[in-house]
Amino acid sequence: MKKYDECIEKLTNTKRFEGEISTRERNLYRAAGLTFNVGKSEFIVIPPKKYFDVDNPGKTMDTSKMIEELQYLIGFVEKISIKISNKEFTSRAPQNVVEMEYKKINDSMGKIRIIRETLDFIYNITPFLEKKELLKKSVTDNPKFNDKQKELLINEIEQADEYFIEKIEKLINE
């Protein structure tokens, strides 16, 4: 198949993945649906920068559909969880029906995990959330704050954006 790679690249305005592209970029292009496989070769569609910016994918990539699907799946899992937590339903329904409901939850949770990982990858959320957790722990462990102050600070940390996290961090470390 490699002998056709050059022809495929020219016909489709793509490039074949090779060593010059980082894993981060490859995953971003995959998350954006801009890759396809021909045999064992993987190709990337290279859109103009105004449509997809690898350096700032959240700016150019429309994630609204992913967020809508995430919200739908979370609601779906909640509904099915309520259904299977109903003892009357589980006692009256055939075993295969109950198993199908559990399978629906497992499948949906897998999709939720993939969407969250993709959004996290695009927007780089995890370091921010980890920083929030570390700040909450440092507030809890800090003897200079009384219980009421700790409660207020933790509440502020949970609601804070990146700018205020830096401000709270300075306050805690004084």
C-alpha positions in Angstrom: 0.0 0.0 0.0 2.9 2.4 0.7 3.5 2.7 -3.1 0.1 4.4 -3.4 0.7 6.8 -0.4 2.0 9.6 -2.6 -0.9 9.4 -5.0 -3.4 9.3 -2.1 -1.7 12.4 -0.5 -2.0 14.3 -3.8 -5.6 13.3 -4.6 -6.9 14.0 -1.1 -4.7 17.0 0.0 -3.5 14.9 3.0 -0.3 13.9 4.6 0.6 10.4 5.9 1.4 10.3 9.6 5.1 9.8 10.2 7.7 10.7 12.8 7.5 14.5 12.3 4.1 14.8 13.9 3.7 14.7 17.7 1.5 12.3 19.5 -0.5 15.3 20.8 -1.1 16.6 17.3 -2.0 13.1 16.1 -4.6 12.7 18.9 -6.0 16.2 18.2 -6.5 15.4 14.5 -8.1 12.1 15.4 -10.4 13.8 18.0 -11.4 16.3 15.3 -12.2 13.5 12.9 -9.5 14.6 10.4 -7.8 11.2 9.9 -8.5 8.1 7.9 -6.8 4.8 7.2 -5.9 3.2 3.9 -4.5 -0.2 4.6 -1.9 0.2 7.4 -1.2 3.9 6.5 -2.9 6.6 8.5 -3.5 9.9 6.7 -4.4 13.4 8.1 -6.5 15.9 6.4 -4.8 19.2 6.7 -7.4 22.0 6.9 -6.6 25.7 6.8 -5.5 27.1 10.1 -8.7 29.2 10.4 -10.7 26.0 10.5 -8.5 23.9 12.8 -5.6 25.3 14.9 -3.5 22.6 16.4 -2.0 25.1 18.9 -5.4 26.2 20.1 -7.9 23.5 19.2 -10.6 24.8 21.5 -10.8 28.0 19.6 -11.4 26.5 16.2 -12.9 23.1 17.0 -16.7 23.0 17.5 -17.2 20.9 20.6 -20.8 21.8 21.1 -22.0 18.5 19.7 -19.7 16.6 22.0 -21.0 18.6 25.0 -24.6 18.0 23.9 -24.0 14.3 23.6 -22.2 14.2 27.0 -25.2 15.9 28.6 -27.6 13.5 26.9 -25.6 10.4 27.9 -25.3 11.6 31.6 -29.1 12.0 31.7 -29.6 8.6 30.0 -27.4 6.9 32.6 -29.3 8.6 35.4 -32.7 7.5 34.0 -31.5 3.9 33.6 -29.9 3.9 37.0 -33.2 5.0 38.6 -35.0 2.2 36.6 -32.6 -0.6 37.7 -32.5 0.7 41.3 -36.3 0.1 41.5 -36.7 -3.3 43.2 -40.1 -3.8 41.6 -38.6 -3.5 38.1 -35.7 -5.8 38.8 -37.9 -8.4 40.5 -40.5 -8.5 37.7 -38.4 -8.0 34.6 -36.7 -11.0 32.9 -33.0 -11.4 33.7 -32.0 -10.6 30.1 -33.9 -7.3 30.2 -32.1 -6.3 33.4 -28.8 -7.3 31.9 -29.5 -5.2 28.9 -30.1 -2.2 31.1 -26.8 -2.7 32.8 -25.2 -3.1 29.3 -26.7 0.2 28.3 -25.2 1.9 31.4 -21.8 0.3 30.7 -21.8 1.4 27.0 -22.9 4.9 27.9 -20.3 5.2 30.6 -17.6 4.2 28.0 -18.9 6.9 25.6 -18.9 9.4 28.5 -15.3 8.6 29.3 -14.2 9.0 25.7 -16.0 12.4 25.3 -14.6 13.6 28.6 -11.1 12.5 27.7 -11.4 14.2 24.3 -12.6 17.5 25.8 -9.9 17.3 28.5 -7.3 16.8 25.7 -8.6 19.7 23.7 -9.1 22.1 26.6 -6.3 20.7 28.8 -8.7 20.6 31.8 -6.9 18.0 34.0 -4.0 20.2 35.2 -6.5 22.9 36.3 -8.7 20.4 38.1 -5.6 18.8 39.8 -4.5 22.3 40.9 -7.9 22.9 42.4 -7.7 19.6 44.3 -4.2 20.4 45.6 -5.4 23.8 46.8 -8.4 22.3 48.6 -6.1 19.9 50.3 -3.6 22.6 51.3 -6.5 24.6 52.8 -7.8 21.7 54.7 -4.3 20.9 56.1 -3.4 24.5 56.9 -3.6 25.2 60.6 -3.8 29.0 60.1 -7.4 28.8 58.9 -10.3 28.0 61.2 -13.1 25.7 60.1 -15.4 28.5 58.8 -12.5 30.0 56.8 -11.6 26.6 55.4 -15.2 26.0 54.3 -15.4 29.4 52.6 -12.0 29.0 50.8 -12.9 25.5 49.6 -16.2 26.8 48.3 -14.3 29.6 46.5 -11.8 27.2 45.0 -14.6 25.0 43.6 -16.2 27.9 41.9 -13.1 29.7 40.8 -11.7 30.1 37.3 -8.0 30.0 36.5 -7.4 33.7 37.3 -8.9 33.4 40.8 -7.2 30.1 41.4 -3.9 31.9 41.1 -5.1 34.6 43.5 -6.3 32.0 46.1 -3.0 30.2 45.8 -1.1 33.3 46.7 -3.4 33.9 49.7 -2.9 30.4 51.0 0.9 30.5 50.5 1.4 33.8 52.3 
